[in-house]
Amino acid sequence: MNDTSSSVNSYRAAVCQGRSVLLIIAAVTLCMVGVAHAPLPDAGLRTALVLVAAGVNAILVAGRLMHVLQERHVIFVLLAFTVLFFVALMGLCLWAHGDTPKP
């Protein structure tokens, strides 16, 4: 019985955390819309504030909702393979750069 109540409590905690993250994302999005329509004297300042808010949203969505922070090892392995294949392809391109057919 204790195992069942423990799993129910952990589920409730995860739902509560997900709700709070979604509410924060909604609040930051509303702030982005407000800043985009605010009569600020400088358009560069407006753009910078919107980009900062979009970055916060991206970190929250990727980190919490897409479980990037919890699955860090898998993400780093995939990132390492991506870098490895990118370097290999760039090396092949540079190696074959002068290899043109003769007319």
CYANA upper distance limits for C-alpha pairs under 8 A (distance plus 0.5 A):
  1 MET  CA      5 SER  CA      6.97
  2 ASN  CA      6 SER  CA      6.59
  3 ASP  CA      7 SER  CA      6.77
  4 THR  CA      8 VAL  CA      6.71
  5 SER  CA      9 ASN  CA      6.55
  6 SER  CA     10 SER  CA      6.69
  7 SER  CA     11 TYR  CA      6.57
  8 VAL  CA     12 ARG  CA      6.66
  9 ASN  CA     13 ALA  CA      6.66
 10 SER  CA     14 ALA  CA      6.69
 11 TYR  CA     15 VAL  CA      6.70
 12 ARG  CA     16 CYS  CA      6.59
 13 ALA  CA     17 GLN  CA      6.64
 14 ALA  CA     18 GLY  CA      6.56
 15 VAL  CA     19 ARG  CA      6.59
 16 CYS  CA     20 SER  CA      6.76
 17 GLN  CA     21 VAL  CA      6.71
 18 GLY  CA     22 LEU  CA      6.66
 18 GLY  CA     64 ARG  CA      8.49
 18 GLY  CA     65 LEU  CA      8.09
 19 ARG  CA     23 LEU  CA      6.65
 20 SER  CA     24 ILE  CA      6.67
 21 VAL  CA     25 ILE  CA      6.66
 21 VAL  CA     60 LEU  CA      7.73
 21 VAL  CA     64 ARG  CA      8.13
 22 LEU  CA     26 ALA  CA      6.63
 23 LEU  CA     27 ALA  CA      6.64
 24 ILE  CA     28 VAL  CA      6.63
 25 ILE  CA     29 THR  CA      6.57
 25 ILE  CA     57 ASN  CA      6.41
 25 ILE  CA     60 LEU  CA      7.73
 25 ILE  CA     61 VAL  CA      8.40
 26 ALA  CA     30 LEU  CA      6.68
 27 ALA  CA     31 CYS  CA      6.73
 28 VAL  CA     32 MET  CA      6.71
 28 VAL  CA     53 ALA  CA      6.76
 28 VAL  CA     56 VAL  CA      8.29
 28 VAL  CA     57 ASN  CA      7.37
 29 THR  CA     33 VAL  CA      6.86
 29 THR  CA     53 ALA  CA      7.88
 29 THR  CA     54 ALA  CA      8.23
 29 THR  CA     57 ASN  CA      7.99
 30 LEU  CA     34 GLY  CA      6.62
 31 CYS  CA     35 VAL  CA      6.55
 31 CYS  CA     53 ALA  CA      8.10
 32 MET  CA     36 ALA  CA      6.58
 32 MET  CA     49 LEU  CA      8.14
 32 MET  CA     50 VAL  CA      5.80
 32 MET  CA     53 ALA  CA      6.57
 32 MET  CA     54 ALA  CA      7.92
 33 VAL  CA     37 HIS  CA      6.89
 34 GLY  CA     38 ALA  CA      6.45
 35 VAL  CA     46 ARG  CA      6.88
 35 VAL  CA     49 LEU  CA      7.65
 35 VAL  CA     50 VAL  CA      7.16
 36 ALA  CA     46 ARG  CA      6.86
 36 ALA  CA     47 THR  CA      8.11
 36 ALA  CA     50 VAL  CA      7.26
 38 ALA  CA     46 ARG  CA      8.46
 40 LEU  CA     45 LEU  CA      8.09
 40 LEU  CA     46 ARG  CA      7.14
 42 ASP  CA     46 ARG  CA      7.15
 43 ALA  CA     47 THR  CA      6.68
 44 GLY  CA     48 ALA  CA      6.59
 45 LEU  CA     49 LEU  CA      6.66
 46 ARG  CA     50 VAL  CA      6.73
 47 THR  CA     51 LEU  CA      6.62
 48 ALA  CA     52 VAL  CA      6.68
 49 LEU  CA     53 ALA  CA      6.74
 50 VAL  CA     54 ALA  CA      6.58
 51 LEU  CA     55 GLY  CA      6.57
 52 VAL  CA     56 VAL  CA      6.83
 53 ALA  CA     57 ASN  CA      6.75
 54 ALA  CA     58 ALA  CA      6.59
 55 GLY  CA     59 ILE  CA      6.67
 56 VAL  CA     60 LEU  CA      6.73
 57 ASN  CA     61 VAL  CA      6.57
 58 ALA  CA     62 ALA  CA      6.39
 59 ILE  CA     63 GLY  CA      6.00
 59 ILE  CA     64 ARG  CA      8.47
 60 LEU  CA     64 ARG  CA      6.13
 60 LEU  CA     65 LEU  CA      7.65
 61 VAL  CA     65 LEU  CA      5.54
 61 VAL  CA     66 MET  CA      6.83
 62 ALA  CA     66 MET  CA      5.41
 62 ALA  CA     67 HIS  CA      7.24
 62 ALA  CA     68 VAL  CA      6.43
 63 GLY  CA     67 HIS  CA      6.06
 63 GLY  CA     68 VAL  CA      5.28
 63 GLY  CA     69 LEU  CA      5.50
 63 GLY  CA     70 GLN  CA      8.36
 64 ARG  CA     68 VAL  CA      7.30
 64 ARG  CA     69 LEU  CA      7.22
 67 HIS  CA     71 GLU  CA      6.68
 68 VAL  CA     72 ARG  CA      6.48
 68 VAL  CA     75 ILE  CA      7.49
 71 GLU  CA     75 ILE  CA      6.97
 72 ARG  CA     76 PHE  CA      6.68
 73 HIS  CA     77 VAL  CA      6.75
 74 VAL  CA     78 LEU  CA      6.73
 75 ILE  CA     79 LEU  CA      6.54
 76 PHE  CA     80 ALA  CA      6.50
 77 VAL  CA     81 PHE  CA      6.82
 78 LEU  CA     82 THR  CA      6.65
 79 LEU  CA     83 VAL  CA      6.71
 80 ALA  CA     84 LEU  CA      6.58
 81 PHE  CA     85 PHE  CA      6.59
 82 THR  CA     86 PHE  CA      6.55
 83 VAL  CA     87 VAL  CA      6.59
 84 LEU  CA     88 ALA  CA      6.66
 85 PHE  CA     89 LEU  CA      6.56
 86 PHE  CA     90 MET  CA      6.66
 87 VAL  CA     91 GLY  CA      6.50
 88 ALA  CA     92 LEU  CA      6.66
 89 LEU  CA     93 CYS  CA      6.68
 90 MET  CA     94 LEU  CA      6.69
 91 GLY  CA     95 TRP  CA      6.46
 92 LEU  CA     96 ALA  CA      6.54
 93 CYS  CA     97 HIS  CA      6.39
